[in-house]
């Protein structure tokens, strides 16, 4: 403070606390209670700031050394601190009757004294084991509260705190604390649902008559000046009062879009144009099977939607309580941040990466500070314009990269190498289908009575792809689905190489055609534009999106053998195909017979062979 704050006009800090507040709830607390300081603090930290000295907070007032010394060291500064109180619920302080406290006490050998005696229990025989007792009973080991019920004891404690006074103030007062805050639903902008209210100087706010609903936004607004264009739309704004006929004004604020999206899923289930909700239709269709959204939706929209649904049920409009049966929270696309020597943010296209975390500004050559990946933000300029990606690589390529990089519930980092790798694979799929068209059998060719080794291996891989990707999509494991497509592409490429080398006999031509059609339908949900182009190239007239999902033949999904990778001293050197039920001894013998392994051992016995059944073989030479 002496070094940096003596000459400052404003000083603020955030003091982070955990453990004192209610579990899972964060409060911004301000401890200096005066009209001037409170107004300044709410301007700094937001209107949801809570003043602890005004008994608004459910947490105790927090004080510390910096709170006392800051005014002394910086007497000319306006000091505006806040405490971020995020409760962990770990301060109940009664381990006999709270499981988390009991676990903590047992771990560190702390005493556990029960204070609530279950009904019909002898105090001499009652003890706490590994589970805390959280049921009803009477208090004991509690001094003046002994013999009371829990409810009576709470009442007695409250009365005592109110009766004892400290500095002419009660030691405690009763207060019901609500975590809900007011929700401001209006926005000063054109785009939004109009609020059907007319303001009259005589009658006050008047609802728009039913026969004039819905209120439609004007089409002749201008956006050439700052502010809400509806304030300037006089022909739309100025109307007579529905009650007295005097000149009046429409409400020019519009509703936040969350208002509509908080109940539109109920409207989608109701096809009646005369009323907003059809109770029977809602009961038939809801709850929604799967809710997918980012973390900001899980906090805001999900909460609002559940509130709307419960409120509508309380009004008798619907019978459902919970609108969504399942929740999946997706991650975000993140990108590195870049700053020039002056501390200004730079767009990725302004930066040249040199490797090893170093970068320079393209036009000046100045060094650039590379920051960690963060959520894409216009303010930090770590954004990639979608039109640039679409023009350079195509939207299918962007979709493939975002699905393939990480599990969908985790954040995914956008990298140039990643998008280029996705582009190469999309091109590879197109080439594989083209090669299958060149070498494979024409559409409609009947299947032979038997398939050769290469054809059978390809058919097993293709049918396995259809089965595994269908399961991956159902489980929202899109990155795993992409990995399975990559694996199949390798098998498809090997079959094409075999066809070029040895011909398409023994059913290989038919298998190539079948594999191409399965591949196109499987990748369709992920790269739809590519899939439709391939579908047309294969001779189909309809859309791939409308074609049935390929049905996997159960007989082809049964495996008699398994291919195991072989690692020698930690590096993969070969693969071996063995019977599915082969014993470890049989696998060892087959591995030692391989020329690759014999060459690596050079006549020496292996130090160790580790067989992981149906997974991998490690040879330590």
Buried (B, 14 or more C-beta within 10 A) or exposed (E): BEEEBEEEEEBBEEBEBEEBBBEEBEBBBBBBBEEEBBEBBBEBBEEEBBBBBEEBBBBEEBEEEBBEEBEEBBEEBBBBBBBBBBBBBBBBEBBBBBBBBBEEBBEEEEEBEBBBBEEEBEEEEBEBEEEBBEEEBBBBEBEEBEEBBBEEBEEBBEEEBEEEEEEEEEEBEEEEEEEEEEEEBBBEBBEBBBBBBBBBEEBEEBEBEEEEEEBEBBEEBEEEEEEBBBBBBEEBBEBEBBBEEEEBBBBBBBBBBBBEBBBEBBBEBBEEEEEEBBBEBBEEBBBBEEBEBEEEBBEBBBBBBBBBBBEBBEEEBBEBEEBBEEEEBBBEBBBBBBBBEEEEBBEBEBBEBEEEEEBBBEEEEEEBBBBEBBBBEEEBBBBBEEEEBEEEBBBBBBBBBBBBBBEBEEBBBBBEEBBEBBBEBBEBBBEBBEBBBEBBBEEEEEEBEEBBEBBBBBBBBBBBBBBBBBEBBEEBBBBBBBBBBEBBBEBBBBBBEBBEEEEBEBBBBBBBBBBBBBBBBBBBBBBBBBBBBBBEBBEBEEEBEEBEBBEBBEEBEEEEBBEBEBBBEEEEBBEBEBEEEBEEEEBBEBBBEBEBBEEBBEEEEBEEBEBEBBEEBBBEE
